Amino acid sequence: MFDHLSVGVADLDQSLKFYDAALKPLGISRMFALGDRGIAAYVDSKKVSFWIYSKTPEQAPLVDLPSPPRFHLAFKAADRAAVDAFYEGAIAQGGTDEGAPGIRANYHPNYYAAYVRDPNGYKIEVVHQG
């Protein structure tokens, strides 16, 4: 459905550490980071990309995020172990727990997911529906 998705971040270096650790178990890796331009791209095997970007001080009003930001992004996981590894990596790099890995039977009996807030306050979910 999507070709790519971009989100603004307040601290590019902190966000790179978070997303490097959190997305690796999902088979999503950093394609590049251009610190001088404040952007980075991550890509999966299907070449769907997820971009993060920081704003310069003159663009700061665009970075002001509601607390917490009203944004929810769900990544697919190949299996439950990848959901668990995402959660561990995300928490280790400054993510905030919003729901440890487990079944979410209110969606369906095989909906296995974990939820964290990234360092910018975005709610990130990883789900395996197998």
Backbone as XML, in Angstrom:
<?xml version="1.0"?>
<chain id="A" units="angstrom">
  <residue number="1" name="MET">
    <atom name="N" x="0.810" y="-1.187" z="0.000"/>
    <atom name="CA" x="0.000" y="0.000" z="0.000"/>
    <atom name="C" x="0.863" y="1.265" z="0.000"/>
  </residue>
  <residue number="2" name="PHE">
    <atom name="N" x="1.895" y="1.286" z="0.838"/>
    <atom name="CA" x="2.744" y="2.467" z="0.931"/>
    <atom name="C" x="4.056" y="2.227" z="0.204"/>
  </residue>
  <residue number="3" name="ASP">
    <atom name="N" x="4.596" y="3.284" z="-0.362"/>
    <atom name="CA" x="5.941" y="3.247" z="-0.894"/>
    <atom name="C" x="6.927" y="3.603" z="0.211"/>
  </residue>
  <residue number="4" name="HIS">
    <atom name="N" x="6.584" y="4.632" z="0.982"/>
    <atom name="CA" x="7.423" y="5.016" z="2.108"/>
    <atom name="C" x="6.629" y="5.859" z="3.099"/>
  </residue>
  <residue number="5" name="LEU">
    <atom name="N" x="7.191" y="6.002" z="4.278"/>
    <atom name="CA" x="6.594" y="6.796" z="5.332"/>
    <atom name="C" x="7.711" y="7.585" z="5.985"/>
  </residue>
  <residue number="6" name="SER">
    <atom name="N" x="7.490" y="8.852" z="6.274"/>
    <atom name="CA" x="8.489" y="9.697" z="6.915"/>
    <atom name="C" x="7.920" y="10.306" z="8.181"/>
  </residue>
  <residue number="7" name="VAL">
    <atom name="N" x="8.740" y="10.332" z="9.238"/>
    <atom name="CA" x="8.333" y="10.974" z="10.484"/>
    <atom name="C" x="9.452" y="11.878" z="10.971"/>
  </residue>
  <residue number="8" name="GLY">
    <atom name="N" x="9.078" y="12.985" z="11.572"/>
    <atom name="CA" x="10.043" y="13.923" z="12.132"/>
    <atom name="C" x="10.491" y="13.491" z="13.515"/>
  </residue>
  <residue number="9" name="VAL">
    <atom name="N" x="11.758" y="13.723" z="13.820"/>
    <atom name="CA" x="12.314" y="13.376" z="15.128"/>
    <atom name="C" x="13.054" y="14.573" z="15.703"/>
  </residue>
  <residue number="10" name="ALA">
    <atom name="N" x="13.114" y="14.630" z="17.031"/>
    <atom name="CA" x="13.778" y="15.745" z="17.692"/>
    <atom name="C" x="15.285" y="15.547" z="17.762"/>
  </residue>
  <residue number="11" name="ASP">
    <atom name="N" x="15.744" y="14.298" z="17.888"/>
    <atom name="CA" x="17.172" y="13.999" z="18.027"/>
    <atom name="C" x="17.505" y="12.842" z="17.094"/>
  </residue>
  <residue number="12" name="LEU">
    <atom name="N" x="18.149" y="13.144" z="15.977"/>
    <atom name="CA" x="18.429" y="12.118" z="14.967"/>
    <atom name="C" x="19.317" y="11.009" z="15.519"/>
  </residue>
  <residue number="13" name="ASP">
    <atom name="N" x="20.393" y="11.349" z="16.227"/>
    <atom name="CA" x="21.303" y="10.326" z="16.732"/>
    <atom name="C" x="20.598" y="9.368" z="17.686"/>
  </residue>
  <residue number="14" name="GLN">
    <atom name="N" x="19.815" y="9.894" z="18.607"/>
    <atom name="CA" x="19.077" y="9.059" z="19.544"/>
    <atom name="C" x="18.073" y="8.176" z="18.803"/>
  </residue>
  <residue number="15" name="SER">
    <atom name="N" x="17.389" y="8.748" z="17.825"/>
    <atom name="CA" x="16.404" y="7.989" z="17.062"/>
    <atom name="C" x="17.054" y="6.913" z="16.207"/>
  </residue>
  <residue number="16" name="LEU">
    <atom name="N" x="18.251" y="7.181" z="15.667"/>
    <atom name="CA" x="18.964" y="6.156" z="14.893"/>
    <atom name="C" x="19.284" y="4.951" z="15.771"/>
  </residue>
  <residue number="17" name="LYS">
    <atom name="N" x="19.765" y="5.184" z="16.975"/>
    <atom name="CA" x="20.071" y="4.079" z="17.887"/>
    <atom name="C" x="18.806" y="3.282" z="18.196"/>
  </residue>
  <residue number="18" name="PHE">
    <atom name="N" x="17.713" y="3.986" z="18.465"/>
    <atom name="CA" x="16.453" y="3.325" z="18.786"/>
    <atom name="C" x="15.971" y="2.473" z="17.606"/>
  </residue>
  <residue number="19" name="TYR">
    <atom name="N" x="15.854" y="3.063" z="16.416"/>
    <atom name="CA" x="15.309" y="2.329" z="15.277"/>
    <atom name="C" x="16.266" y="1.256" z="14.752"/>
  </residue>
  <residue number="20" name="ASP">
    <atom name="N" x="17.572" y="1.463" z="14.838"/>
    <atom name="CA" x="18.512" y="0.409" z="14.461"/>
    <atom name="C" x="18.241" y="-0.850" z="15.286"/>
  </residue>
  <residue number="21" name="ALA">
    <atom name="N" x="18.121" y="-0.684" z="16.602"/>
    <atom name="CA" x="17.919" y="-1.830" z="17.500"/>
    <atom name="C" x="16.515" y="-2.415" z="17.373"/>
  </residue>
  <residue number="22" name="ALA">
    <atom name="N" x="15.513" y="-1.557" z="17.290"/>
    <atom name="CA" x="14.126" y="-2.018" z="17.285"/>
    <atom name="C" x="13.729" y="-2.695" z="15.976"/>
  </residue>
  <residue number="23" name="LEU">
    <atom name="N" x="14.233" y="-2.210" z="14.845"/>
    <atom name="CA" x="13.797" y="-2.731" z="13.545"/>
    <atom name="C" x="14.627" y="-3.899" z="13.030"/>
  </residue>
  <residue number="24" name="LYS">
    <atom name="N" x="15.830" y="-4.080" z="13.549"/>
    <atom name="CA" x="16.693" y="-5.169" z="13.082"/>
    <atom name="C" x="16.016" y="-6.535" z="13.146"/>
  </residue>
  <residue number="25" name="PRO">
    <atom name="N" x="15.322" y="-6.890" z="14.251"/>
    <atom name="CA" x="14.682" y="-8.213" z="14.296"/>
    <atom name="C" x="13.569" y="-8.400" z="13.267"/>
  </residue>
  <residue number="26" name="LEU">
    <atom name="N" x="13.112" y="-7.303" z="12.679"/>
    <atom name="CA" x="12.034" y="-7.367" z="11.696"/>
    <atom name="C" x="12.559" y="-7.468" z="10.266"/>
  </residue>
  <residue number="27" name="GLY">
    <atom name="N" x="13.889" y="-7.527" z="10.118"/>
    <atom name="CA" x="14.484" y="-7.573" z="8.787"/>
    <atom name="C" x="14.498" y="-6.210" z="8.119"/>
  </residue>
  <residue number="28" name="ILE">
    <atom name="N" x="14.420" y="-5.153" z="8.927"/>
    <atom name="CA" x="14.450" y="-3.782" z="8.413"/>
    <atom name="C" x="15.764" y="-3.166" z="8.860"/>
  </residue>
  <residue number="29" name="SER">
    <atom name="N" x="16.547" y="-2.695" z="7.896"/>
    <atom name="CA" x="17.859" y="-2.156" z="8.233"/>
    <atom name="C" x="18.027" y="-0.745" z="7.692"/>
  </residue>
  <residue number="30" name="ARG">
    <atom name="N" x="18.948" y="-0.035" z="8.325"/>
    <atom name="CA" x="19.226" y="1.328" z="7.874"/>
    <atom name="C" x="19.927" y="1.264" z="6.526"/>
  </residue>
  <residue number="31" name="MET">
    <atom name="N" x="19.366" y="1.945" z="5.538"/>
    <atom name="CA" x="19.946" y="2.006" z="4.212"/>
    <atom name="C" x="21.027" y="3.081" z="4.183"/>
  </residue>
  <residue number="32" name="PHE">
    <atom name="N" x="20.746" y="4.225" z="4.814"/>
    <atom name="CA" x="21.730" y="5.293" z="4.933"/>
    <atom name="C" x="21.252" y="6.320" z="5.945"/>
  </residue>
  <residue number="33" name="ALA">
    <atom name="N" x="22.197" y="7.125" z="6.391"/>
    <atom name="CA" x="21.890" y="8.277" z="7.238"/>
    <atom name="C" x="22.767" y="9.421" z="6.762"/>
  </residue>
  <residue number="34" name="LEU">
    <atom name="N" x="22.176" y="10.550" z="6.563"/>
    <atom name="CA" x="22.899" y="11.748" z="6.163"/>
    <atom name="C" x="22.778" y="12.752" z="7.298"/>
  </residue>
  <residue number="35" name="GLY">
    <atom name="N" x="23.681" y="12.654" z="8.265"/>
    <atom name="CA" x="23.626" y="13.519" z="9.436"/>
    <atom name="C" x="23.657" y="14.993" z="9.096"/>
  </residue>
  <residue number="36" name="ASP">
    <atom name="N" x="24.427" y="15.353" z="8.061"/>
    <atom name="CA" x="24.501" y="16.766" z="7.688"/>
    <atom name="C" x="23.179" y="17.283" z="7.124"/>
  </residue>
  <residue number="37" name="ARG">
    <atom name="N" x="22.355" y="16.382" z="6.617"/>
    <atom name="CA" x="21.037" y="16.767" z="6.102"/>
    <atom name="C" x="19.916" y="16.375" z="7.050"/>
  </residue>
  <residue number="38" name="GLY">
    <atom name="N" x="20.258" y="15.620" z="8.108"/>
    <atom name="CA" x="19.283" y="15.263" z="9.124"/>
    <atom name="C" x="18.251" y="14.253" z="8.680"/>
  </residue>
  <residue number="39" name="ILE">
    <atom name="N" x="18.643" y="13.316" z="7.803"/>
    <atom name="CA" x="17.689" y="12.300" z="7.348"/>
    <atom name="C" x="18.317" y="10.909" z="7.400"/>
  </residue>
  <residue number="40" name="ALA">
    <atom name="N" x="17.473" y="9.908" z="7.497"/>
    <atom name="CA" x="17.922" y="8.520" z="7.444"/>
    <atom name="C" x="16.796" y="7.696" z="6.839"/>
  </residue>
  <residue number="41" name="ALA">
    <atom name="N" x="17.167" y="6.608" z="6.196"/>
    <atom name="CA" x="16.177" y="5.722" z="5.580"/>
    <atom name="C" x="16.430" y="4.287" z="6.010"/>
  </residue>
  <residue number="42" name="TYR">
    <atom name="N" x="15.348" y="3.584" z="6.245"/>
    <atom name="CA" x="15.379" y="2.166" z="6.575"/>
    <atom name="C" x="14.590" y="1.438" z="5.492"/>
  </residue>
  <residue number="43" name="VAL">
    <atom name="N" x="14.999" y="0.193" z="5.207"/>
    <atom name="CA" x="14.350" y="-0.525" z="4.121"/>
    <atom name="C" x="14.190" y="-2.003" z="4.490"/>
  </residue>
  <residue number="44" name="ASP">
    <atom name="N" x="13.104" y="-2.606" z="3.996"/>
    <atom name="CA" x="12.903" y="-4.042" z="4.178"/>
    <atom name="C" x="13.202" y="-4.753" z="2.866"/>
  </residue>
  <residue number="45" name="SER">
    <atom name="N" x="13.010" y="-6.056" z="2.833"/>
    <atom name="CA" x="13.339" y="-6.838" z="1.640"/>
    <atom name="C" x="12.473" y="-6.493" z="0.439"/>
  </residue>
  <residue number="46" name="LYS">
    <atom name="N" x="11.321" y="-5.894" z="0.675"/>
    <atom name="CA" x="10.428" y="-5.515" z="-0.417"/>
    <atom name="C" x="10.653" y="-4.076" z="-0.860"/>
  </residue>
  <residue number="47" name="LYS">
    <atom name="N" x="11.643" y="-3.430" z="-0.271"/>
    <atom name="CA" x="12.028" y="-2.060" z="-0.602"/>
    <atom name="C" x="10.988" y="-1.019" z="-0.191"/>
  </residue>
  <residue number="48" name="VAL">
    <atom name="N" x="10.163" y="-1.377" z="0.798"/>
    <atom name="CA" x="9.294" y="-0.377" z="1.405"/>
    <atom name="C" x="10.153" y="0.358" z="2.405"/>
  </residue>
  <residue number="49" name="SER">
    <atom name="N" x="10.145" y="1.667" z="2.371"/>
    <atom name="CA" x="11.060" y="2.384" z="3.237"/>
    <atom name="C" x="10.354" y="3.233" z="4.286"/>
  </residue>
  <residue number="50" name="PHE">
    <atom name="N" x="11.073" y="3.392" z="5.380"/>
    <atom name="CA" x="10.654" y="4.180" z="6.525"/>
    <atom name="C" x="11.753" y="5.212" z="6.750"/>
  </residue>
  <residue number="51" name="TRP">
    <atom name="N" x="11.390" y="6.479" z="6.716"/>
    <atom name="CA" x="12.349" y="7.566" z="6.833"/>
    <atom name="C" x="12.152" y="8.310" z="8.144"/>
  </residue>
  <residue number="52" name="ILE">
    <atom name="N" x="13.257" y="8.749" z="8.720"/>
    <atom name="CA" x="13.181" y="9.676" z="9.844"/>
    <atom name="C" x="13.977" y="10.909" z="9.462"/>
  </residue>
  <residue number="53" name="TYR">
    <atom name="N" x="13.551" y="12.046" z="9.976"/>
    <atom name="CA" x="14.254" y="13.288" z="9.656"/>
    <atom name="C" x="14.189" y="14.229" z="10.851"/>
  </residue>
  <residue number="54" name="SER">
    <atom name="N" x="15.257" y="14.983" z="11.012"/>
    <atom name="CA" x="15.281" y="15.988" z="12.071"/>
    <atom name="C" x="15.120" y="17.358" z="11.423"/>
  </residue>
  <residue number="55" name="LYS">
    <atom name="N" x="14.712" y="18.275" z="12.232"/>
    <atom name="CA" x="14.494" y="19.637" z="11.740"/>
    <atom name="C" x="15.601" y="20.547" z="12.226"/>
  </residue>
  <residue number="56" name="THR">
    <atom name="N" x="15.942" y="21.512" z="11.419"/>
    <atom name="CA" x="16.914" y="22.524" z="11.823"/>
    <atom name="C" x="16.230" y="23.512" z="12.763"/>
  </residue>
  <residue number="57" name="PRO">
    <atom name="N" x="16.987" y="24.280" z="13.536"/>
    <atom name="CA" x="16.356" y="25.224" z="14.481"/>
    <atom name="C" x="15.336" y="26.157" z="13.829"/>
  </residue>
  <residue number="58" name="GLU">
    <atom name="N" x="15.585" y="26.591" z="12.610"/>
    <atom name="CA" x="14.619" y="27.492" z="11.962"/>
    <atom name="C" x="13.324" y="26.783" z="11.583"/>
  </residue>
  <residue number="59" name="GLN">
    <atom name="N" x="13.344" y="25.450" z="11.563"/>
    <atom name="CA" x="12.144" y="24.675" z="11.276"/>
    <atom name="C" x="11.522" y="24.110" z="12.550"/>
  </residue>
  <residue number="60" name="ALA">
    <atom name="N" x="12.022" y="24.524" z="13.708"/>
    <atom name="CA" x="11.606" y="23.949" z="14.993"/>
    <atom name="C" x="10.091" y="23.882" z="15.191"/>
  </residue>
  <residue number="61" name="PRO">
    <atom name="N" x="9.302" y="24.868" z="14.763"/>
    <atom name="CA" x="7.860" y="24.722" z="14.986"/>
    <atom name="C" x="7.267" y="23.463" z="14.374"/>
  </residue>
  <residue number="62" name="LEU">
    <atom name="N" x="7.908" y="22.918" z="13.340"/>
    <atom name="CA" x="7.410" y="21.687" z="12.735"/>
    <atom name="C" x="7.725" y="20.463" z="13.589"/>
  </residue>
  <residue number="63" name="VAL">
    <atom name="N" x="8.650" y="20.593" z="14.535"/>
    <atom name="CA" x="9.029" y="19.479" z="15.386"/>
    <atom name="C" x="8.201" y="19.443" z="16.655"/>
  </residue>
  <residue number="64" name="ASP">
    <atom name="N" x="7.608" y="20.558" z="17.047"/>
    <atom name="CA" x="6.806" y="20.572" z="18.264"/>
    <atom name="C" x="5.708" y="19.538" z="18.141"/>
  </residue>
  <residue number="65" name="LEU">
    <atom name="N" x="5.786" y="18.534" z="18.988"/>
    <atom name="CA" x="4.857" y="17.418" z="18.920"/>
    <atom name="C" x="3.896" y="17.474" z="20.095"/>
  </residue>
  <residue number="66" name="PRO">
    <atom name="N" x="2.634" y="17.112" z="19.882"/>
    <atom name="CA" x="1.738" y="17.004" z="21.031"/>
    <atom name="C" x="2.299" y="15.967" z="21.993"/>
  </residue>
  <residue number="67" name="SER">
    <atom name="N" x="1.908" y="16.010" z="23.206"/>
    <atom name="CA" x="2.448" y="15.090" z="24.189"/>
    <atom name="C" x="1.369" y="14.130" z="24.660"/>
  </residue>
  <residue number="68" name="PRO">
    <atom name="N" x="1.416" y="12.846" z="24.329"/>
    <atom name="CA" x="2.313" y="12.254" z="23.336"/>
    <atom name="C" x="1.783" y="12.502" z="21.928"/>
  </residue>
  <residue number="69" name="PRO">
    <atom name="N" x="2.654" y="12.377" z="20.926"/>
    <atom name="CA" x="2.187" y="12.579" z="19.554"/>
    <atom name="C" x="1.060" y="11.615" z="19.207"/>
  </residue>
  <residue number="70" name="ARG">
    <atom name="N" x="0.143" y="12.071" z="18.435"/>
    <atom name="CA" x="-0.983" y="11.223" z="18.009"/>
    <atom name="C" x="-0.624" y="10.522" z="16.707"/>
  </residue>
  <residue number="71" name="PHE">
    <atom name="N" x="0.198" y="9.515" z="16.859"/>
    <atom name="CA" x="0.681" y="8.777" z="15.705"/>
    <atom name="C" x="0.919" y="7.348" z="16.138"/>
  </residue>
  <residue number="72" name="HIS">
    <atom name="N" x="0.419" y="6.395" z="15.378"/>
    <atom name="CA" x="0.591" y="4.979" z="15.675"/>
    <atom name="C" x="1.043" y="4.301" z="14.402"/>
  </residue>
  <residue number="73" name="LEU">
    <atom name="N" x="2.144" y="3.603" z="14.488"/>
    <atom name="CA" x="2.700" y="2.899" z="13.346"/>
    <atom name="C" x="2.896" y="1.447" z="13.735"/>
  </residue>
  <residue number="74" name="ALA">
    <atom name="N" x="2.406" y="0.516" z="12.922"/>
    <atom name="CA" x="2.554" y="-0.913" z="13.190"/>
    <atom name="C" x="3.414" y="-1.550" z="12.104"/>
  </residue>
  <residue number="75" name="PHE">
    <atom name="N" x="4.476" y="-2.218" z="12.525"/>
    <atom name="CA" x="5.334" y="-2.980" z="11.631"/>
    <atom name="C" x="4.949" y="-4.453" z="11.725"/>
  </residue>
  <residue number="76" name="LYS">
    <atom name="N" x="5.067" y="-5.183" z="10.604"/>
    <atom name="CA" x="4.813" y="-6.625" z="10.580"/>
    <atom name="C" x="6.047" y="-7.368" z="11.077"/>
  </residue>
  <residue number="77" name="ALA">
    <atom name="N" x="5.810" y="-8.455" z="11.806"/>
    <atom name="CA" x="6.890" y="-9.334" z="12.240"/>
    <atom name="C" x="6.677" y="-10.718" z="11.639"/>
  </residue>
  <residue number="78" name="ALA">
    <atom name="N" x="7.767" y="-11.400" z="11.322"/>
    <atom name="CA" x="7.694" y="-12.731" z="10.722"/>
    <atom name="C" x="7.219" y="-13.787" z="11.715"/>
  </residue>
  <residue number="79" name="ASP">
    <atom name="N" x="7.491" y="-13.563" z="12.996"/>
    <atom name="CA" x="7.101" y="-14.526" z="14.024"/>
    <atom name="C" x="7.089" y="-13.838" z="15.379"/>
  </residue>
  <residue number="80" name="ARG">
    <atom name="N" x="6.688" y="-14.580" z="16.394"/>
    <atom name="CA" x="6.592" y="-14.017" z="17.748"/>
    <atom name="C" x="7.964" y="-13.655" z="18.303"/>
  </residue>
  <residue number="81" name="ALA">
    <atom name="N" x="8.969" y="-14.436" z="17.952"/>
    <atom name="CA" x="10.320" y="-14.144" z="18.432"/>
    <atom name="C" x="10.786" y="-12.766" z="17.945"/>
  </residue>
  <residue number="82" name="ALA">
    <atom name="N" x="10.403" y="-12.391" z="16.733"/>
    <atom name="CA" x="10.770" y="-11.070" z="16.218"/>
    <atom name="C" x="10.062" y="-9.966" z="16.991"/>
  </residue>
  <residue number="83" name="VAL">
    <atom name="N" x="8.817" y="-10.202" z="17.401"/>
    <atom name="CA" x="8.093" y="-9.230" z="18.228"/>
    <atom name="C" x="8.839" y="-9.056" z="19.547"/>
  </residue>
  <residue number="84" name="ASP">
    <atom name="N" x="9.219" y="-10.170" z="20.162"/>
    <atom name="CA" x="9.944" y="-10.122" z="21.433"/>
    <atom name="C" x="11.269" y="-9.373" z="21.285"/>
  </residue>
  <residue number="85" name="ALA">
    <atom name="N" x="12.017" y="-9.673" z="20.219"/>
    <atom name="CA" x="13.315" y="-9.034" z="19.993"/>
    <atom name="C" x="13.159" y="-7.548" z="19.712"/>
  </residue>
  <residue number="86" name="PHE">
    <atom name="N" x="12.127" y="-7.166" z="18.956"/>
    <atom name="CA" x="11.834" y="-5.748" z="18.739"/>
    <atom name="C" x="11.661" y="-5.045" z="20.077"/>
  </residue>
  <residue number="87" name="TYR">
    <atom name="N" x="10.814" y="-5.611" z="20.922"/>
    <atom name="CA" x="10.495" y="-4.992" z="22.212"/>
    <atom name="C" x="11.760" y="-4.834" z="23.060"/>
  </residue>
  <residue number="88" name="GLU">
    <atom name="N" x="12.565" y="-5.887" z="23.149"/>
    <atom name="CA" x="13.799" y="-5.829" z="23.935"/>
    <atom name="C" x="14.752" y="-4.769" z="23.404"/>
  </residue>
  <residue number="89" name="GLY">
    <atom name="N" x="14.941" y="-4.729" z="22.088"/>
    <atom name="CA" x="15.832" y="-3.734" z="21.489"/>
    <atom name="C" x="15.327" y="-2.321" z="21.660"/>
  </residue>
  <residue number="90" name="ALA">
    <atom name="N" x="14.023" y="-2.142" z="21.511"/>
    <atom name="CA" x="13.431" y="-0.807" z="21.645"/>
    <atom name="C" x="13.562" y="-0.291" z="23.072"/>
  </residue>
  <residue number="91" name="ILE">
    <atom name="N" x="13.269" y="-1.125" z="24.046"/>
    <atom name="CA" x="13.365" y="-0.719" z="25.448"/>
    <atom name="C" x="14.818" y="-0.432" z="25.814"/>
  </residue>
  <residue number="92" name="ALA">
    <atom name="N" x="15.744" y="-1.246" z="25.323"/>
    <atom name="CA" x="17.168" y="-1.054" z="25.617"/>
    <atom name="C" x="17.695" y="0.272" z="25.077"/>
  </residue>
  <residue number="93" name="GLN">
    <atom name="N" x="17.054" y="0.794" z="24.029"/>
    <atom name="CA" x="17.515" y="2.044" z="23.425"/>
    <atom name="C" x="16.615" y="3.226" z="23.768"/>
  </residue>
  <residue number="94" name="GLY">
    <atom name="N" x="15.964" y="3.178" z="24.904"/>
    <atom name="CA" x="15.217" y="4.342" z="25.374"/>
    <atom name="C" x="13.741" y="4.344" z="25.088"/>
  </residue>
  <residue number="95" name="GLY">
    <atom name="N" x="13.210" y="3.273" z="24.510"/>
    <atom name="CA" x="11.769" y="3.199" z="24.295"/>
    <atom name="C" x="11.038" y="3.045" z="25.618"/>
  </residue>
  <residue number="96" name="THR">
    <atom name="N" x="9.794" y="3.464" z="25.638"/>
    <atom name="CA" x="8.960" y="3.369" z="26.835"/>
    <atom name="C" x="7.896" y="2.311" z="26.605"/>
  </residue>
  <residue number="97" name="ASP">
    <atom name="N" x="7.735" y="1.430" z="27.581"/>
    <atom name="CA" x="6.758" y="0.348" z="27.481"/>
    <atom name="C" x="5.343" y="0.899" z="27.345"/>
  </residue>
  <residue number="98" name="GLU">
    <atom name="N" x="4.629" y="0.403" z="26.337"/>
    <atom name="CA" x="3.210" y="0.716" z="26.144"/>
    <atom name="C" x="2.404" y="-0.579" z="26.046"/>
  </residue>
  <residue number="99" name="GLY">
    <atom name="N" x="3.065" y="-1.707" z="26.273"/>
    <atom name="CA" x="2.403" y="-3.009" z="26.193"/>
    <atom name="C" x="3.408" y="-4.075" z="25.810"/>
  </residue>
  <residue number="100" name="ALA">
    <atom name="N" x="3.819" y="-4.886" z="26.787"/>
    <atom name="CA" x="4.804" y="-5.940" z="26.550"/>
    <atom name="C" x="4.271" y="-6.959" z="25.541"/>
  </residue>
  <residue number="101" name="PRO">
    <atom name="N" x="5.170" y="-7.736" z="24.922"/>
    <atom name="CA" x="4.731" y="-8.746" z="23.956"/>
    <atom name="C" x="3.696" y="-9.688" z="24.543"/>
  </residue>
  <residue number="102" name="GLY">
    <atom name="N" x="2.678" y="-9.960" z="23.754"/>
    <atom name="CA" x="1.649" y="-10.881" z="24.188"/>
    <atom name="C" x="0.487" y="-10.932" z="23.219"/>
  </residue>
  <residue number="103" name="ILE">
    <atom name="N" x="-0.414" y="-11.876" z="23.470"/>
    <atom name="CA" x="-1.629" y="-12.032" z="22.656"/>
    <atom name="C" x="-2.579" y="-10.880" z="22.964"/>
  </residue>
  <residue number="104" name="ARG">
    <atom name="N" x="-3.171" y="-10.324" z="21.923"/>
    <atom name="CA" x="-4.212" y="-9.297" z="22.056"/>
    <atom name="C" x="-5.491" y="-9.916" z="21.513"/>
  </residue>
  <residue number="105" name="ALA">
    <atom name="N" x="-6.134" y="-10.745" z="22.344"/>
    <atom name="CA" x="-7.314" y="-11.512" z="21.926"/>
    <atom name="C" x="-8.482" y="-10.624" z="21.545"/>
  </residue>
  <residue number="106" name="ASN">
    <atom name="N" x="-8.484" y="-9.369" z="21.996"/>
    <atom name="CA" x="-9.557" y="-8.457" z="21.605"/>
    <atom name="C" x="-9.534" y="-8.175" z="20.100"/>
  </residue>
  <residue number="107" name="TYR">
    <atom name="N" x="-8.389" y="-8.386" z="19.431"/>
    <atom name="CA" x="-8.317" y="-8.241" z="17.971"/>
    <atom name="C" x="-8.635" y="-9.572" z="17.300"/>
  </residue>
  <residue number="108" name="HIS">
    <atom name="N" x="-7.888" y="-10.624" z="17.669"/>
    <atom name="CA" x="-8.189" y="-12.000" z="17.292"/>
    <atom name="C" x="-7.240" y="-12.921" z="18.055"/>
  </residue>
  <residue number="109" name="PRO">
    <atom name="N" x="-7.514" y="-14.220" z="18.103"/>
    <atom name="CA" x="-6.769" y="-15.129" z="18.978"/>
    <atom name="C" x="-5.273" y="-15.270" z="18.668"/>
  </residue>
  <residue number="110" name="ASN">
    <atom name="N" x="-4.845" y="-14.903" z="17.472"/>
    <atom name="CA" x="-3.431" y="-15.038" z="17.109"/>
    <atom name="C" x="-2.713" y="-13.701" z="16.948"/>
  </residue>
  <residue number="111" name="TYR">
    <atom name="N" x="-3.318" y="-12.632" z="17.434"/>
    <atom name="CA" x="-2.722" y="-11.297" z="17.307"/>
    <atom name="C" x="-1.697" y="-11.125" z="18.425"/>
  </residue>
  <residue number="112" name="TYR">
    <atom name="N" x="-0.426" y="-11.297" z="18.084"/>
    <atom name="CA" x="0.676" y="-11.216" z="19.049"/>
    <atom name="C" x="1.421" y="-9.922" z="18.770"/>
  </residue>
  <residue number="113" name="ALA">
    <atom name="N" x="1.444" y="-9.020" z="19.741"/>
    <atom name="CA" x="2.000" y="-7.692" z="19.496"/>
    <atom name="C" x="2.715" y="-7.145" z="20.723"/>
  </residue>
  <residue number="114" name="ALA">
    <atom name="N" x="3.523" y="-6.122" z="20.472"/>
    <atom name="CA" x="4.172" y="-5.338" z="21.519"/>
    <atom name="C" x="4.079" y="-3.878" z="21.115"/>
  </residue>
  <residue number="115" name="TYR">
    <atom name="N" x="4.028" y="-3.002" z="22.110"/>
    <atom name="CA" x="3.893" y="-1.566" z="21.880"/>
    <atom name="C" x="4.933" y="-0.809" z="22.691"/>
  </residue>
  <residue number="116" name="VAL">
    <atom name="N" x="5.579" y="0.164" z="22.055"/>
    <atom name="CA" x="6.510" y="1.050" z="22.752"/>
    <atom name="C" x="6.308" y="2.475" z="22.240"/>
  </residue>
  <residue number="117" name="ARG">
    <atom name="N" x="6.763" y="3.427" z="23.018"/>
    <atom name="CA" x="6.882" y="4.803" z="22.545"/>
    <atom name="C" x="8.349" y="5.020" z="22.231"/>
  </residue>
  <residue number="118" name="ASP">
    <atom name="N" x="8.628" y="5.562" z="21.059"/>
    <atom name="CA" x="10.011" y="5.845" z="20.689"/>
    <atom name="C" x="10.486" y="7.088" z="21.447"/>
  </residue>
  <residue number="119" name="PRO">
    <atom name="N" x="11.755" y="7.495" z="21.300"/>
    <atom name="CA" x="12.246" y="8.656" z="22.035"/>
    <atom name="C" x="11.513" y="9.964" z="21.716"/>
  </residue>
  <residue number="120" name="ASN">
    <atom name="N" x="10.735" y="9.988" z="20.644"/>
    <atom name="CA" x="9.977" y="11.183" z="20.269"/>
    <atom name="C" x="8.532" y="11.129" z="20.743"/>
  </residue>
  <residue number="121" name="GLY">
    <atom name="N" x="8.147" y="10.015" z="21.329"/>
    <atom name="CA" x="6.788" y="9.851" z="21.819"/>
    <atom name="C" x="5.848" y="9.164" z="20.850"/>
  </residue>
  <residue number="122" name="TYR">
    <atom name="N" x="6.341" y="8.736" z="19.664"/>
    <atom name="CA" x="5.497" y="8.029" z="18.716"/>
    <atom name="C" x="5.185" y="6.627" z="19.238"/>
  </residue>
  <residue number="123" name="LYS">
    <atom name="N" x="3.946" y="6.177" z="19.074"/>
    <atom name="CA" x="3.568" y="4.829" z="19.489"/>
    <atom name="C" x="3.876" y="3.865" z="18.352"/>
  </residue>
  <residue number="124" name="ILE">
    <atom name="N" x="4.790" y="2.941" z="18.622"/>
    <atom name="CA" x="5.233" y="1.977" z="17.628"/>
    <atom name="C" x="4.773" y="0.592" z="18.074"/>
  </residue>
  <residue number="125" name="GLU">
    <atom name="N" x="4.115" y="-0.114" z="17.177"/>
    <atom name="CA" x="3.653" y="-1.477" z="17.421"/>
    <atom name="C" x="4.360" y="-2.420" z="16.472"/>
  </residue>
  <residue number="126" name="VAL">
    <atom name="N" x="4.627" y="-3.625" z="16.946"/>
    <atom name="CA" x="5.069" y="-4.702" z="16.069"/>
    <atom name="C" x="4.133" y="-5.866" z="16.305"/>
  </residue>
  <residue number="127" name="VAL">
    <atom name="N" x="3.643" y="-6.437" z="15.205"/>
    <atom name="CA" x="2.611" y="-7.470" z="15.318"/>
    <atom name="C" x="2.913" y="-8.662" z="14.421"/>
  </residue>
  <residue number="128" name="HIS">
    <atom name="N" x="2.622" y="-9.847" z="14.961"/>
    <atom name="CA" x="2.631" y="-11.089" z="14.176"/>
    <atom name="C" x="1.222" y="-11.658" z="14.292"/>
  </residue>
  <residue number="129" name="GLN">
    <atom name="N" x="0.579" y="-11.879" z="13.150"/>
    <atom name="CA" x="-0.821" y="-12.334" z="13.163"/>
    <atom name="C" x="-0.967" y="-13.781" z="12.720"/>
  </residue>
  <residue number="130" name="GLY">
    <atom name="N" x="0.108" y="-14.533" z="12.805"/>
    <atom name="CA" x="0.077" y="-15.925" z="12.343"/>
    <atom name="C" x="-0.548" y="-16.874" z="13.326"/>
  </residue>
</chain>
